[in-house]
Amino acid sequence: MAKAILEYDLTDSDDRLDHMRAVKSLDLALSLWQFVYNTRKGIEHELEFKDMTNYELLDRVYDEMRDILDRHNINIDELIN
């Protein structure tokens, strides 16, 4: 069986950031999956019953993305900065 061991020096800020990215990778993948496969269907269904302007639709998409990230405890600032 092949094994891989990742080692991080959590006292080093760059390693700490890399560690956080590794730890949150599944949550981020699940967030992206939710957005790609479910959000479009939901928003399309919502559009059938609502007359939305382009800006309202754009806000709705961004709100949904933020909600999905929040549900998966993804804080983009923790993964980038």
C-alpha positions in Angstrom: 0.0 0.0 0.0 1.3 3.4 -1.0 1.4 6.1 1.7 2.1 9.8 1.8 2.9 11.8 4.9 2.5 15.6 4.8 4.4 17.4 7.5 3.9 21.1 8.4 5.7 23.4 10.8 2.8 25.1 12.3 5.0 27.8 13.8 5.8 28.9 10.2 3.1 31.1 8.7 3.5 29.7 5.2 3.3 26.1 6.5 0.3 27.0 8.6 -1.5 28.3 5.5 -0.6 25.2 3.5 -1.9 23.0 6.4 -5.2 24.9 6.5 -5.6 24.4 2.8 -5.0 20.7 3.1 -7.4 20.3 6.0 -10.1 22.2 4.2 -9.7 20.6 0.8 -12.7 18.2 1.2 -14.9 21.0 2.5 -14.0 23.1 -0.5 -14.5 20.3 -2.9 -18.0 19.6 -1.4 -18.8 23.3 -1.7 -17.8 23.4 -5.3 -19.8 20.2 -6.0 -22.9 21.7 -4.4 -22.5 24.9 -6.3 -21.9 23.2 -9.7 -24.6 20.5 -9.5 -27.4 21.9 -7.3 -27.3 25.7 -7.4 -28.1 26.1 -11.0 -31.2 23.9 -10.8 -32.4 25.8 -7.7 -31.9 29.2 -9.2 -33.5 28.2 -12.5 -36.5 26.9 -10.6 -36.6 30.2 -8.7 -36.5 32.2 -11.9 -39.6 30.4 -13.2 -41.6 32.1 -10.4 -39.8 35.4 -10.0 -39.0 38.2 -12.4 -35.5 39.2 -11.5 -33.2 41.9 -13.0 -29.7 40.9 -14.0 -28.3 42.5 -10.9 -30.8 40.7 -8.6 -29.9 37.4 -10.3 -26.1 38.2 -9.9 -26.7 39.0 -6.2 -28.7 35.8 -5.8 -25.9 33.7 -7.3 -23.3 35.3 -5.0 -25.5 35.0 -2.0 -25.9 31.3 -2.7 -22.2 30.8 -3.1 -21.5 32.5 0.2 -24.2 30.4 1.9 -22.7 27.2 0.6 -19.2 28.2 1.7 -20.6 29.1 5.2 -22.4 25.7 5.5 -19.1 24.0 4.8 -17.1 26.3 7.1 -15.0 27.7 4.4 -13.4 31.1 5.1 -11.7 32.1 1.9 -9.5 34.6 3.8 -8.0 31.8 5.8 -7.0 29.9 2.7 -5.6 32.8 0.7 -3.9 35.2 3.2 
